[in-house]
Amino acid sequence: MPTCENCGSFVTTEYVRVFAPNEMEHPRVCPNCEDKVRDGADVREARATRH
């Protein structure tokens, strides 16, 4: 079962296929992560928390 590497939340295999690099089985961040965001190919700290 794929999980987010940042927060440990469950993510679907479809989410991993779309948002994680091909060689990764778990995404680096997910929509549940309030402290990180995807910024193109990189992951960065969020400037403001999301709700």
Distance bins in CASP14 RR format, pairs under 12 A and 6 or more apart:
PFRMAT RR
TARGET T0000
AUTHOR 0000-0000-0000
RMODE 2
METHOD distances of the structure
MODEL  1
1 8 0 0 0 0 0 1 0 0 0 0 0
1 9 0 0 0 0 0 1 0 0 0 0 0
1 10 1 0 0 1 0 0 0 0 0 0 0
1 11 0 0 0 0 1 0 0 0 0 0 0
1 12 0 0 0 0 1 0 0 0 0 0 0
1 13 0 0 0 0 1 0 0 0 0 0 0
1 15 0 0 0 0 0 1 0 0 0 0 0
1 16 0 0 0 0 0 1 0 0 0 0 0
1 25 0 0 0 0 0 1 0 0 0 0 0
1 26 0 0 0 0 1 0 0 0 0 0 0
2 8 0 0 0 0 1 0 0 0 0 0 0
2 9 0 0 0 0 1 0 0 0 0 0 0
2 10 1 0 0 1 0 0 0 0 0 0 0
2 11 1 0 1 0 0 0 0 0 0 0 0
2 12 1 0 0 1 0 0 0 0 0 0 0
2 13 1 0 0 1 0 0 0 0 0 0 0
2 14 0 0 0 0 1 0 0 0 0 0 0
2 15 1 0 0 1 0 0 0 0 0 0 0
2 16 1 0 1 0 0 0 0 0 0 0 0
2 17 0 0 0 0 1 0 0 0 0 0 0
2 18 0 0 0 0 0 1 0 0 0 0 0
2 19 0 0 0 0 0 1 0 0 0 0 0
2 20 0 0 0 0 1 0 0 0 0 0 0
2 24 0 0 0 0 1 0 0 0 0 0 0
2 25 1 0 0 1 0 0 0 0 0 0 0
2 26 1 0 1 0 0 0 0 0 0 0 0
2 27 1 0 0 1 0 0 0 0 0 0 0
2 28 0 0 0 0 0 1 0 0 0 0 0
2 30 0 0 0 0 1 0 0 0 0 0 0
3 9 1 0 0 1 0 0 0 0 0 0 0
3 10 1 0 1 0 0 0 0 0 0 0 0
3 11 1 0 0 1 0 0 0 0 0 0 0
3 12 0 0 0 0 0 1 0 0 0 0 0
3 13 0 0 0 0 0 1 0 0 0 0 0
3 15 0 0 0 0 0 1 0 0 0 0 0
3 16 0 0 0 0 1 0 0 0 0 0 0
3 20 0 0 0 0 0 1 0 0 0 0 0
3 24 0 0 0 0 0 1 0 0 0 0 0
3 25 0 0 0 0 1 0 0 0 0 0 0
3 26 1 0 1 0 0 0 0 0 0 0 0
3 27 0 0 0 0 1 0 0 0 0 0 0
3 28 0 0 0 0 0 1 0 0 0 0 0
3 29 0 0 0 0 0 1 0 0 0 0 0
3 30 0 0 0 0 1 0 0 0 0 0 0
3 32 0 0 0 0 0 1 0 0 0 0 0
3 33 0 0 0 0 0 1 0 0 0 0 0
4 10 0 0 0 0 1 0 0 0 0 0 0
4 11 1 0 1 0 0 0 0 0 0 0 0
4 12 0 0 0 0 0 1 0 0 0 0 0
4 15 0 0 0 0 1 0 0 0 0 0 0
4 16 0 0 0 0 1 0 0 0 0 0 0
4 19 0 0 0 0 0 1 0 0 0 0 0
4 20 0 0 0 0 1 0 0 0 0 0 0
4 24 0 0 0 0 0 1 0 0 0 0 0
4 25 0 0 0 0 0 1 0 0 0 0 0
4 26 1 0 0 1 0 0 0 0 0 0 0
4 27 1 0 1 0 0 0 0 0 0 0 0
4 28 1 0 0 1 0 0 0 0 0 0 0
4 29 1 0 0 1 0 0 0 0 0 0 0
4 30 1 0 1 0 0 0 0 0 0 0 0
4 31 0 0 0 0 1 0 0 0 0 0 0
4 32 1 0 0 1 0 0 0 0 0 0 0
4 33 1 0 0 1 0 0 0 0 0 0 0
4 34 0 0 0 0 0 1 0 0 0 0 0
4 35 0 0 0 0 0 1 0 0 0 0 0
4 36 0 0 0 0 1 0 0 0 0 0 0
4 38 0 0 0 0 0 1 0 0 0 0 0
4 43 0 0 0 0 0 1 0 0 0 0 0
5 11 0 0 0 0 0 1 0 0 0 0 0
5 16 0 0 0 0 0 1 0 0 0 0 0
5 19 0 0 0 0 0 1 0 0 0 0 0
5 20 0 0 0 0 1 0 0 0 0 0 0
5 21 0 0 0 0 0 1 0 0 0 0 0
5 24 0 0 0 0 1 0 0 0 0 0 0
5 25 0 0 0 0 1 0 0 0 0 0 0
5 26 1 0 1 0 0 0 0 0 0 0 0
5 27 1 0 0 1 0 0 0 0 0 0 0
5 28 1 0 1 0 0 0 0 0 0 0 0
5 29 1 0 0 1 0 0 0 0 0 0 0
5 30 0 0 0 0 1 0 0 0 0 0 0
5 33 0 0 0 0 1 0 0 0 0 0 0
5 36 0 0 0 0 1 0 0 0 0 0 0
5 43 0 0 0 0 1 0 0 0 0 0 0
6 20 0 0 0 0 0 1 0 0 0 0 0
6 26 0 0 0 0 1 0 0 0 0 0 0
6 27 0 0 0 0 1 0 0 0 0 0 0
6 28 1 0 0 1 0 0 0 0 0 0 0
6 29 1 0 1 0 0 0 0 0 0 0 0
6 30 1 0 0 1 0 0 0 0 0 0 0
6 31 0 0 0 0 0 1 0 0 0 0 0
6 32 0 0 0 0 1 0 0 0 0 0 0
6 33 1 0 1 0 0 0 0 0 0 0 0
6 34 0 0 0 0 1 0 0 0 0 0 0
6 35 1 0 0 1 0 0 0 0 0 0 0
6 36 1 0 1 0 0 0 0 0 0 0 0
6 37 0 0 0 0 0 1 0 0 0 0 0
6 38 0 0 0 0 0 1 0 0 0 0 0
6 43 1 0 0 1 0 0 0 0 0 0 0
6 44 0 0 0 0 0 1 0 0 0 0 0
6 45 0 0 0 0 0 1 0 0 0 0 0
6 46 0 0 0 0 0 1 0 0 0 0 0
7 26 0 0 0 0 0 1 0 0 0 0 0
7 27 0 0 0 0 0 1 0 0 0 0 0
7 28 0 0 0 0 0 1 0 0 0 0 0
7 29 1 0 0 1 0 0 0 0 0 0 0
7 30 1 0 0 1 0 0 0 0 0 0 0
7 31 0 0 0 0 0 1 0 0 0 0 0
7 32 1 0 1 0 0 0 0 0 0 0 0
7 33 1 0 1 0 0 0 0 0 0 0 0
7 34 0 0 0 0 1 0 0 0 0 0 0
7 35 0 0 0 0 1 0 0 0 0 0 0
7 36 0 0 0 0 1 0 0 0 0 0 0
8 26 0 0 0 0 1 0 0 0 0 0 0
8 27 0 0 0 0 0 1 0 0 0 0 0
8 28 0 0 0 0 0 1 0 0 0 0 0
8 29 0 0 0 0 0 1 0 0 0 0 0
8 30 0 0 0 0 1 0 0 0 0 0 0
8 32 0 0 0 0 1 0 0 0 0 0 0
8 33 0 0 0 0 1 0 0 0 0 0 0
8 36 0 0 0 0 0 1 0 0 0 0 0
9 15 0 0 0 0 0 1 0 0 0 0 0
9 26 0 0 0 0 0 1 0 0 0 0 0
9 27 0 0 0 0 1 0 0 0 0 0 0
9 29 0 0 0 0 1 0 0 0 0 0 0
9 30 1 0 1 0 0 0 0 0 0 0 0
9 31 0 0 0 0 1 0 0 0 0 0 0
9 32 1 0 1 0 0 0 0 0 0 0 0
9 33 1 0 0 1 0 0 0 0 0 0 0
9 34 0 0 0 0 0 1 0 0 0 0 0
10 16 0 0 0 0 0 1 0 0 0 0 0
10 26 0 0 0 0 0 1 0 0 0 0 0
10 27 0 0 0 0 0 1 0 0 0 0 0
10 30 0 0 0 0 1 0 0 0 0 0 0
10 31 0 0 0 0 0 1 0 0 0 0 0
10 32 0 0 0 0 1 0 0 0 0 0 0
11 17 0 0 0 0 0 1 0 0 0 0 0
11 18 0 0 0 0 0 1 0 0 0 0 0
11 19 0 0 0 0 1 0 0 0 0 0 0
11 20 0 0 0 0 1 0 0 0 0 0 0
11 24 0 0 0 0 0 1 0 0 0 0 0
11 25 0 0 0 0 0 1 0 0 0 0 0
11 26 1 0 0 1 0 0 0 0 0 0 0
11 27 1 0 1 0 0 0 0 0 0 0 0
11 28 0 0 0 0 0 1 0 0 0 0 0
11 29 0 0 0 0 1 0 0 0 0 0 0
11 30 1 0 1 0 0 0 0 0 0 0 0
11 31 0 0 0 0 1 0 0 0 0 0 0
11 32 0 0 0 0 1 0 0 0 0 0 0
11 33 0 0 0 0 0 1 0 0 0 0 0
12 18 0 0 0 0 1 0 0 0 0 0 0
12 19 0 0 0 0 0 1 0 0 0 0 0
12 20 0 0 0 0 0 1 0 0 0 0 0
12 26 0 0 0 0 0 1 0 0 0 0 0
12 27 0 0 0 0 0 1 0 0 0 0 0
12 30 0 0 0 0 1 0 0 0 0 0 0
12 31 0 0 0 0 0 1 0 0 0 0 0
13 19 0 0 0 0 0 1 0 0 0 0 0
13 20 0 0 0 0 0 1 0 0 0 0 0
13 25 0 0 0 0 1 0 0 0 0 0 0
13 26 0 0 0 0 0 1 0 0 0 0 0
13 27 0 0 0 0 0 1 0 0 0 0 0
14 20 0 0 0 0 0 1 0 0 0 0 0
14 27 0 0 0 0 0 1 0 0 0 0 0
15 24 0 0 0 0 0 1 0 0 0 0 0
15 25 0 0 0 0 0 1 0 0 0 0 0
15 26 0 0 0 0 0 1 0 0 0 0 0
15 27 1 0 0 1 0 0 0 0 0 0 0
15 28 0 0 0 0 0 1 0 0 0 0 0
15 29 0 0 0 0 0 1 0 0 0 0 0
15 30 1 0 0 1 0 0 0 0 0 0 0
15 31 0 0 0 0 1 0 0 0 0 0 0
15 32 0 0 0 0 0 1 0 0 0 0 0
15 38 0 0 0 0 0 1 0 0 0 0 0
16 22 0 0 0 0 0 1 0 0 0 0 0
16 23 0 0 0 0 0 1 0 0 0 0 0
16 24 1 0 0 1 0 0 0 0 0 0 0
16 25 1 0 0 1 0 0 0 0 0 0 0
16 26 1 0 0 1 0 0 0 0 0 0 0
16 27 1 0 1 0 0 0 0 0 0 0 0
16 28 0 0 0 0 0 1 0 0 0 0 0
16 29 0 0 0 0 0 1 0 0 0 0 0
16 30 0 0 0 0 1 0 0 0 0 0 0
17 24 0 0 0 0 0 1 0 0 0 0 0
17 25 0 0 0 0 0 1 0 0 0 0 0
17 26 0 0 0 0 0 1 0 0 0 0 0
17 27 0 0 0 0 1 0 0 0 0 0 0
18 24 0 0 0 0 0 1 0 0 0 0 0
18 27 0 0 0 0 1 0 0 0 0 0 0
18 30 0 0 0 0 0 1 0 0 0 0 0
18 31 0 0 0 0 0 1 0 0 0 0 0
18 38 0 0 0 0 0 1 0 0 0 0 0
19 26 0 0 0 0 0 1 0 0 0 0 0
19 27 1 0 1 0 0 0 0 0 0 0 0
19 28 0 0 0 0 1 0 0 0 0 0 0
19 29 0 0 0 0 1 0 0 0 0 0 0
19 30 1 0 0 1 0 0 0 0 0 0 0
19 31 0 0 0 0 1 0 0 0 0 0 0
19 33 0 0 0 0 0 1 0 0 0 0 0
19 37 0 0 0 0 0 1 0 0 0 0 0
19 38 1 0 0 1 0 0 0 0 0 0 0
19 40 0 0 0 0 0 1 0 0 0 0 0
19 41 0 0 0 0 0 1 0 0 0 0 0
19 43 0 0 0 0 0 1 0 0 0 0 0
20 26 1 0 0 1 0 0 0 0 0 0 0
20 27 1 0 1 0 0 0 0 0 0 0 0
20 28 1 0 0 1 0 0 0 0 0 0 0
20 29 0 0 0 0 1 0 0 0 0 0 0
20 30 0 0 0 0 1 0 0 0 0 0 0
20 38 0 0 0 0 0 1 0 0 0 0 0
20 41 0 0 0 0 0 1 0 0 0 0 0
20 43 0 0 0 0 0 1 0 0 0 0 0
21 27 0 0 0 0 1 0 0 0 0 0 0
21 28 0 0 0 0 1 0 0 0 0 0 0
21 38 0 0 0 0 0 1 0 0 0 0 0
21 40 0 0 0 0 0 1 0 0 0 0 0
21 41 1 0 0 1 0 0 0 0 0 0 0
21 42 0 0 0 0 0 1 0 0 0 0 0
21 43 0 0 0 0 0 1 0 0 0 0 0
24 41 0 0 0 0 0 1 0 0 0 0 0
24 43 0 0 0 0 0 1 0 0 0 0 0
27 33 0 0 0 0 1 0 0 0 0 0 0
27 36 0 0 0 0 0 1 0 0 0 0 0
27 38 0 0 0 0 1 0 0 0 0 0 0
27 43 0 0 0 0 1 0 0 0 0 0 0
28 36 1 0 0 1 0 0 0 0 0 0 0
28 37 0 0 0 0 0 1 0 0 0 0 0
28 38 1 0 0 1 0 0 0 0 0 0 0
28 39 0 0 0 0 0 1 0 0 0 0 0
28 40 0 0 0 0 0 1 0 0 0 0 0
28 41 0 0 0 0 0 1 0 0 0 0 0
28 42 0 0 0 0 1 0 0 0 0 0 0
28 43 1 0 1 0 0 0 0 0 0 0 0
28 44 0 0 0 0 0 1 0 0 0 0 0
29 35 0 0 0 0 1 0 0 0 0 0 0
29 36 1 0 1 0 0 0 0 0 0 0 0
29 37 1 0 0 1 0 0 0 0 0 0 0
29 38 1 0 1 0 0 0 0 0 0 0 0
29 39 0 0 0 0 1 0 0 0 0 0 0
29 40 0 0 0 0 0 1 0 0 0 0 0
29 42 0 0 0 0 0 1 0 0 0 0 0
29 43 1 0 1 0 0 0 0 0 0 0 0
29 44 0 0 0 0 1 0 0 0 0 0 0
29 45 0 0 0 0 0 1 0 0 0 0 0
29 46 0 0 0 0 1 0 0 0 0 0 0
29 50 0 0 0 0 0 1 0 0 0 0 0
30 36 0 0 0 0 1 0 0 0 0 0 0
30 37 0 0 0 0 0 1 0 0 0 0 0
30 38 0 0 0 0 1 0 0 0 0 0 0
30 43 0 0 0 0 0 1 0 0 0 0 0
30 50 0 0 0 0 0 1 0 0 0 0 0
31 37 0 0 0 0 1 0 0 0 0 0 0
31 38 0 0 0 0 1 0 0 0 0 0 0
31 50 0 0 0 0 1 0 0 0 0 0 0
31 51 0 0 0 0 0 1 0 0 0 0 0
32 50 0 0 0 0 1 0 0 0 0 0 0
32 51 0 0 0 0 0 1 0 0 0 0 0
33 43 0 0 0 0 1 0 0 0 0 0 0
33 44 0 0 0 0 0 1 0 0 0 0 0
33 45 0 0 0 0 0 1 0 0 0 0 0
33 46 1 0 0 1 0 0 0 0 0 0 0
33 49 0 0 0 0 0 1 0 0 0 0 0
33 50 0 0 0 0 1 0 0 0 0 0 0
34 45 0 0 0 0 0 1 0 0 0 0 0
34 46 1 0 0 1 0 0 0 0 0 0 0
34 47 0 0 0 0 0 1 0 0 0 0 0
34 48 0 0 0 0 1 0 0 0 0 0 0
34 49 1 0 1 0 0 0 0 0 0 0 0
34 50 1 0 1 0 0 0 0 0 0 0 0
34 51 1 0 0 1 0 0 0 0 0 0 0
35 43 0 0 0 0 0 1 0 0 0 0 0
35 44 0 0 0 0 0 1 0 0 0 0 0
35 45 1 0 0 1 0 0 0 0 0 0 0
35 46 1 0 1 0 0 0 0 0 0 0 0
35 47 0 0 0 0 0 1 0 0 0 0 0
35 48 0 0 0 0 0 1 0 0 0 0 0
35 49 1 0 0 1 0 0 0 0 0 0 0
35 50 0 0 0 0 1 0 0 0 0 0 0
36 42 0 0 0 0 0 1 0 0 0 0 0
36 43 1 0 1 0 0 0 0 0 0 0 0
36 44 1 0 0 1 0 0 0 0 0 0 0
36 45 1 0 0 1 0 0 0 0 0 0 0
36 46 1 0 0 1 0 0 0 0 0 0 0
36 47 0 0 0 0 0 1 0 0 0 0 0
36 49 0 0 0 0 0 1 0 0 0 0 0
36 50 0 0 0 0 0 1 0 0 0 0 0
37 43 1 0 0 1 0 0 0 0 0 0 0
37 44 1 0 0 1 0 0 0 0 0 0 0
37 45 1 0 0 1 0 0 0 0 0 0 0
37 46 1 0 1 0 0 0 0 0 0 0 0
37 47 0 0 0 0 1 0 0 0 0 0 0
37 48 0 0 0 0 1 0 0 0 0 0 0
37 49 0 0 0 0 0 1 0 0 0 0 0
37 50 1 0 0 1 0 0 0 0 0 0 0
38 44 0 0 0 0 1 0 0 0 0 0 0
38 45 0 0 0 0 0 1 0 0 0 0 0
38 46 0 0 0 0 0 1 0 0 0 0 0
39 45 0 0 0 0 1 0 0 0 0 0 0
39 46 0 0 0 0 1 0 0 0 0 0 0
39 47 0 0 0 0 0 1 0 0 0 0 0
END
